């Protein structure tokens, strides 16, 4: 009986073993790109500004004063979200992390994914926001944490629905709302910029639309998982889809930014 039980478990365990190898490959691919960004990128930087009000001693009115607080290099920021993904894939492949990873996947959740996305995808949207001209430091902080809330609602979606007989979509739609706001704000900065030569360069438009498409692909993947459409009946199929979408979205953003701003002159 014990031998028969073990033979029945082999197919599922084999899936987890393949997924472990897949995560190791993804860790290497993200890390290689991260190092390439560090070593190949120019020192292109963008400002972080503030616009706090100060008393105008001539007119005796409070007026906003635009100041550049500091500048930040974009190359290391791009490398950072690639390294975050590499680290997450590595951690779930190591013995201790792998055991927790498998246990969570069997319950229909991947906590490591949500923790990584909370930081890496929020960093991605910050880079896009800066490329379209949103330099206000506090505005960038709010965008970062709004995007993080979207990801955390995704975590809550998986956590909550472990305890429901019928899928509850409340967390999902709260996440959609939180995640939509940064893209609307970035869109205003992009499409209301100057005319003609004063508009953002073409590659920024490509970044906006392509990464927006991929961000929404993650949401679609979750719908397919919970609707159990076709191959998505297997939670591990959706997990692999998340991993592939993450690699493609991060690689696409990284190399578009590199081609547009980070190539050495």
Secondary structure, 3 states (H helix, E strand, C coil): CHHHHHHHHHHHHHHHHHHHHHHHHHHHHHHHHHHHHHHHCCCCEEEEEEEEEEEECCCCEEEEEEEEEEEEEHHHHHHHHHHHHHHHHHHCCCHHHHHHHHHHHHCCCCHHHHHHHHHHHHHHHHHHHHHCCCCEHHHHHHHHHHHHHHHHHHHHHHHHCCCCCCCCCHHHHHHHHHHHHHHHHHHHHHHCCCCHHHCCCHHHHHHHHHHHHHHHHHHHHHHHHHHCCHHHHCHHHHHHHHHHHHHHHHHHHHHHHHHHHHCCC
